[in-house]
Amino acid sequence: MSDKEKEDRILKETQNLFSLRSDYENARSNYRSEMRRDSERSDGSYAQEARREAHQNELRDAEHSAKSALDAQERLISSLTKDYLS
């Protein structure tokens, strides 16, 4: 791969990193907001609590997934940069 191609790939992956970081921040904010709202709620019926817990699990899983994607992208950019500089 030529230096120009490497630079283009680093640029593309860095732009993707910004998008993934935004996705993670949004997922994290959504999860934290839900947990804050939940702490202010009174207990509901068993069915209500089950739905809340399922929703919170979905939000937590979305946050973890977004964080994993962000971490993987950071590792990719680090690898590409090291390759470019060597």
C-alpha positions in Angstrom: 0.0 0.0 0.0 1.4 3.4 -0.9 1.7 6.2 1.7 -1.2 8.0 0.1 -3.4 5.0 0.4 -2.4 4.5 4.0 -3.2 8.2 4.7 -6.6 7.9 3.1 -7.3 4.8 5.1 -6.3 6.5 8.4 -8.5 9.5 7.5 -11.5 7.2 6.7 -11.0 5.2 9.9 -10.6 8.4 12.0 -13.8 9.7 10.6 -15.5 6.4 11.6 -13.9 6.8 15.0 -15.7 10.1 15.5 -19.0 8.5 14.6 -18.4 5.6 16.9 -17.4 7.9 19.8 -20.7 9.8 19.3 -22.7 6.6 19.2 -21.0 5.5 22.5 -21.6 8.8 24.2 -25.3 8.7 23.1 -25.7 5.1 24.3 -24.0 5.9 27.6 -26.2 9.0 28.1 -29.3 7.0 27.4 -28.4 4.3 29.9 -27.4 6.8 32.6 -30.6 8.8 32.1 -32.7 5.7 32.4 -31.0 4.6 35.6 -31.4 8.1 37.0 -35.2 8.0 36.2 -35.5 4.6 37.6 -34.0 5.7 40.9 -36.7 8.3 41.2 -39.6 5.9 40.4 -41.7 4.1 42.9 -41.9 0.4 42.6 -44.5 -0.9 40.2 -46.1 -4.2 39.5 -44.1 -7.3 38.8 -44.8 -6.9 35.1 -43.8 -3.2 35.1 -40.6 -4.0 36.9 -39.8 -6.8 34.5 -40.3 -4.4 31.5 -38.1 -1.7 33.1 -35.4 -4.3 33.8 -35.5 -5.6 30.2 -35.3 -2.0 28.9 -32.4 -1.2 31.2 -30.6 -4.4 30.0 -31.1 -3.4 26.4 -29.7 0.0 27.1 -26.7 -1.4 29.1 -26.0 -3.9 26.3 -26.2 -1.1 23.7 -23.7 0.9 25.7 -21.3 -2.1 26.0 -21.6 -2.8 22.3 -20.9 0.8 21.4 -17.9 0.8 23.8 -16.5 -2.4 22.3 -16.8 -1.0 18.8 -15.1 2.3 19.9 -12.2 0.4 21.5 -11.8 -1.8 18.4 -11.7 1.2 16.2 -9.1 2.9 18.4 -6.9 -0.2 18.2 -7.3 -0.3 14.4 -6.2 3.3 14.0 -3.3 2.8 16.3 -2.2 -0.2 14.2 -2.6 1.7 11.0 -0.7 4.6 12.3 2.2 2.4 13.5 2.3 0.8 10.1 2.3 4.1 8.4 5.2 5.4 10.6 7.3 2.3 10.2 
